[in-house]
Amino acid sequence: MAFLKTEDYQVQVRQWVTNILTDGGTTLMERAEMAAQEEMESYLANKFDVATIFDPAQPEADRNALVVMYMVDIAVYHLHANITPNDVPEVRQVRYDNAIAWLRKVNKGELSPNLPLPPVEEGEEDEGSVEFQGGSNESVTHRY
């Protein structure tokens, strides 16, 4: 079962365009989605739980809207590049570039999307937590 659903494409791409890009079949669409997911996971895996993010069984309400939107942008870009690599529509190129820019910012920590963090194994410390130790220096008095 795939992470993206047919309805996810309808927000950005007309059905007849999707039919042209996929030649009416599902194989090209599935391959483009897999490539888009792998591309997104390569940016997100070091900070987030990608298995949960891209779990196809999760409820619609739990899927991150930005992840869905950018995954559609990346998949549609790859579909266009498959047909006419030197003539990808400008809007598709811009949306793809925006998706990659967002992923890079998330990877660098410049943005913090509401995505699940990786599970902490028992016995491991959470890398995001910091222990603080309080105290002060010894008191010093100067008598002359």
C-alpha positions in Angstrom: 0.0 0.0 0.0 1.4 3.4 -1.0 1.7 6.5 1.2 0.2 8.8 -1.3 -3.4 8.5 -2.3 -5.1 9.5 -5.6 -6.8 12.4 -3.8 -3.4 13.9 -2.8 -2.6 14.6 -6.5 -6.0 16.2 -7.2 -5.0 19.3 -5.2 -2.1 20.1 -7.5 -2.6 18.2 -10.7 -5.6 17.7 -12.9 -6.6 14.0 -13.5 -6.1 14.2 -17.2 -2.5 15.5 -16.7 -1.9 12.6 -14.3 -3.2 10.1 -16.9 -0.9 11.6 -19.6 2.1 11.5 -17.2 1.5 7.9 -16.2 0.2 6.7 -19.6 -3.0 5.6 -17.8 -1.1 3.0 -15.7 0.0 2.8 -12.1 3.5 1.4 -12.5 5.1 4.8 -13.4 3.2 6.5 -10.6 4.3 3.9 -8.1 7.9 4.2 -9.2 7.8 8.0 -9.0 6.3 7.9 -5.5 8.9 5.4 -4.3 11.7 7.7 -5.7 10.1 10.7 -4.1 9.8 8.9 -0.7 13.4 7.7 -0.8 14.5 11.3 -1.7 12.5 12.7 1.2 13.7 10.0 3.7 17.3 10.8 2.8 16.8 14.3 4.2 14.5 13.4 7.2 16.0 10.1 8.4 18.7 11.5 10.7 16.2 13.5 12.8 12.8 11.9 12.4 11.0 8.6 12.5 10.5 8.1 8.7 8.8 4.7 9.2 6.0 6.5 11.1 6.0 9.5 8.8 5.5 7.4 5.6 3.4 4.6 7.2 0.6 4.1 4.6 -1.7 2.7 7.4 -1.8 5.9 9.4 -5.0 7.8 9.5 -5.5 10.7 7.0 -5.5 13.3 9.9 -2.1 12.1 11.1 -0.3 12.6 7.9 1.7 15.8 7.7 0.2 18.1 5.1 3.6 19.6 4.0 5.2 16.1 3.6 2.2 15.1 1.4 2.4 18.2 -0.6 6.1 18.1 -1.2 6.1 14.4 -1.9 3.5 15.0 -4.6 5.6 17.8 -6.0 8.7 15.6 -6.1 6.8 12.6 -7.7 5.2 14.8 -10.4 8.5 16.4 -11.2 10.0 12.9 -11.7 7.1 11.9 -13.9 7.6 15.0 -16.1 11.3 14.4 -16.2 10.6 10.8 -17.3 8.7 12.0 -20.3 10.6 15.1 -21.4 13.7 15.5 -19.3 14.8 18.7 -21.1 11.4 20.3 -21.1 10.0 20.0 -17.5 7.3 22.7 -17.0 8.7 25.7 -15.1 6.0 25.4 -12.4 7.1 21.8 -11.7 10.8 22.8 -11.6 10.0 25.6 -9.1 7.8 23.4 -6.9 10.5 20.7 -6.9 13.2 23.2 -6.0 11.0 24.5 -3.2 10.5 21.0 -1.9 14.2 20.3 -1.8 14.9 23.6 -0.2 12.4 22.8 2.6 14.0 19.4 3.1 17.4 20.9 3.3 16.3 23.5 5.9 14.6 20.7 7.9 17.8 18.6 7.7 20.0 21.5 8.9 17.6 22.2 11.8 16.5 25.7 10.4 12.9 24.5 10.4 11.2 22.2 12.8 8.1 20.5 11.3 5.6 18.7 13.4 7.0 15.2 12.6 7.5 12.2 14.9 10.9 11.8 16.4 12.7 8.5 16.3 11.8 6.2 19.2 14.3 6.2 22.1 15.5 2.7 22.9 15.5 1.5 26.5 18.9 2.3 28.1 19.7 5.1 25.5 19.6 8.7 26.4 17.5 11.0 24.3 19.9 13.0 22.1 17.7 16.0 22.3 17.8 16.2 26.1 20.5 18.1 27.9 21.4 17.6 31.6 22.1 20.7 33.6 24.2 20.9 36.7 23.8 23.9 39.0 26.2 25.3 41.4 28.6 28.2 41.9 32.3 28.8 42.5 33.7 28.8 46.0 33.3 32.1 47.7 36.4 34.2 47.8 37.1 37.0 50.3 39.9 39.4 50.1 41.1 41.0 53.3 43.8 43.5 53.2 
